[in-house]
């Protein structure tokens, strides 16, 4: 049923449960696992021009750390990718380009509750992704 699972991560604590859930599904279906981090171009573009390259490099480094965290938790090889753009659009494009069967994501990312006012990345992915999307809510402690 699921041959390829993509885990969209931003490295936040709230995505940890989504990572575990997606990896569990991948184990159960013996699926290939991809981990994807998107450098949000709006974060880079909204920073002062003099530090944009540094900001991009810092976000890419955070992305590599987030992808490493997924790989370390997996019981199989993980295909990793860092892309830059609008997160929801890049996640959906990656799903189309790689013919994935499922995209897994958390419901709250680095920006926390304030994203509710403008619509979350997860919500936009659910509305526009060509493949099924599994959203996993981080449980309150």
Beta strands, then each sheet from edge to edge (+ up, - down):
strand 1: 4-8
strand 2: 32-40
strand 3: 78-85
strand 4: 102-106
strand 5: 132-136
sheet 1: 3+ 2+ 1+ 4+ 5+
end
